[in-house]
Structure formats: C-alpha cells, structure tokens
Amino acid sequence: MLRNNFHTEPNISCFQSHLRNCFLRMTGMQNLCKFQDYSPIDETTANNFAAGTGPGPTGKNCYRLHFGESWRRSAWNCAAIDNMVKSMLDQAREAHMEPILSASTVKALAWDFITQGQSSWRAPKPRIHGSGERLETPQEARARTKQYEAERNRALRSNTRKRLVSLELSAIFLFITHLHRNMSTAPKVSTTSSRIHLSIPK
C-alpha cells in the first residue's frame, strides 16, 4: 500500500503527481502535452446538457471532457471536473496519502491539467492564417505545432524549476509547523522546588 507520512516527510509534490496521474488515467492519455489523439465529447452533447435537454457526464462519459467552443465555461466540463475531483480525493484517501488538499485546490489543479491538454489537442488543427484571409495549410499547421511544442517544453522546464523551489519552501514550512506543534504539547519540566515535576498538558 502506498503511504506518504506527512509527519516525517511532507511531500506536496508527490500528491500533485498523484493528481496528474489520475487525470491522465481518466482521460486515457499518456502526457499532458500529447493530447492530439484525445476524443472529447461532441459539441451537440455538451450543448444539450447545458440547455437541460440531454444527459451529463455519466457512465463511460463520466470523465470525458469538452474541448469545443467556450470550453472554459462549459457546464459539461464543470460537471466532469467535479467527478474527477471526487475520484482523485477518494483514491488519495484510500492510499493514505498526505497532505490531502482541499477540493477547491484540487479543482484548480484539474483546470490547469485541462488547459494544458486542450492546448495540446488544438495545436495541430488548422487555424485562420495570420493574414486573416484563409485557413492554414497542413504544412503551416505542422510547423506551428512544432514551434508550440518547443516553446511549451521551455516553459515547462522553467515552471518545473520554480515549482520545485516553491514546494521545497512549503515542505519546510509544514515541517517547522508540525515540529512547533509537537514541542508545544511536550511534557514541561518544573524546577520551582527541590523536586522535579512533570506537567503533562491536558
């Protein structure tokens, strides 16, 4: 059984990795930057759910995402993310992983995963040319995708370095807080008389 002991080794990075791995399993993808072959829910189904005339993310579509128009405000995605967050937290508790982040924090991380996945999914698809007068050719779309991937890799390396520093500082803070808490509840020694008395906090 996987177990992270917060009291001896606070590890937020491990918990975030758990969330990312859960997200990838739910979407059936291998990498957040390789969603080119992902099959999102179709626009009609997402719109029907938003209008109250169709089913939402349930059954085999429980975690399936909407990457079409207005995907950031999609009622479908909001419901799918709620399903994802519940499953992520349930799996973390079953594995006795700590620290358990709040549902709102996990939801924010899930939206970040979706943003990365949607960007990767959309990248190779032809867009309006810079001239605004035509669609890109397949060759232009591929060239733009390669540029996107190179820029994305540079950004990921930079963000990883920043995140590691932030996580290390957070781990130190959590460890000091826990240490201080233990010290404040430790038996106190009284030397006001010739005998030494232990004062055990109630």
Summary of the structure (lengths in Angstrom):
residues: 202
radius of gyration: 24.0
end to end distance: 34.8
largest distance: 94.2
contacts: 501
relative contact order: 0.12
helix: 58%
strand: 4%
